[in-house]
């Protein structure tokens, strides 16, 4: 955000547009100031989320997918998104806004790599999903417990290593044994994976990057709603 | 018969040393190491070199791991059955051999360095991660790591010092393991000790040691 811009003097529409630009540029402090200003003006938290933050992250996701933005820029945008969400999240909970869906997310057991997984989480949150992030080194038991506890629609698993990606199969088998497989969409991602691996372990889809993960999660939620 | 080695830039210097050491009749054709940051570029860049060179060399060997190409490199090479790739998923495993799995088992939060990474950490690596522009992202990238393991190829005090500086920047303990060229040397040597047809036959008979899928 330009230092000369005084957001208090801007019309609400322009602040929402500015939010999208500042999110794209990864300016967390500016995003927080704009969210607070819009709340002060009486905008509903959901409007700020959808017309400011989500609209901004959509542009980031599109340009990431198209190779215009790269991981560092997307991480900065996601950090700005997170800062805005920290202000909005309690207010959204109070107003009971309907979520796009609930996603349980984690890097599988034996693997501590989480950059891609964190990006997916933040971009899913930006798309209106409730995200339960279990972190790294996550066991099948922990995935199953979180799916049950949060009544999740989607399970997202990540792995960076060829030695750990095989654990995704263990989790999917555990889902089957627990009778949960049919009700949970399983999305997988990570550097060594591909479509063939996802098909082999009977995941629903392989997601090449965070933008595609969000698109895929939205698509599966639409399918669910249509059923 | 001169062999063309299509080599990952991160292995170029070491492969060049091996050629000199063993007196192999080989020439190196490099693929930029920066492709690791954009792994979808690896297979197309390797293919461009194959197309440009396959009439020039009787034999081409691809000295690359999968390196996050998500199997695309092996899918490409399946279309060129006369071209071989050395075994291995990435250079850490090529240098450390079986110790790589043991090290990861011991501590999943291990950040590996090689001579190439020590040489290029301040430039290529930090820039490709955006840490020159956004130093605040350091925690995003490195917060889960617990130690640095430096696999040395040409063990030397200046490289060791650089490794210490990298470990200090990351705030992690450093372990130094002299590996030399490790399995990289053996896996290239096998291509010079074997004719392409014999190697292909051995691979067909031993699916565990295939250099690329059927």
Interface residues (C-beta under 8 A of the other chain):
Chain A: X26 X70 X71 X72 X73 X75 X76 X79 X110 X111 X112 X113 X114 X115 X118 X136 X137 X161 X162 X163 X164 X191 X192 X193 X194 X196 X197 X208
Chain B: X37 X39 X66 X68 X70 X71 X72 X89 X101 X104 X105 X108 X109 X129 X130 X131 X133 X134 X136 X137 X140 X141 X144 X145
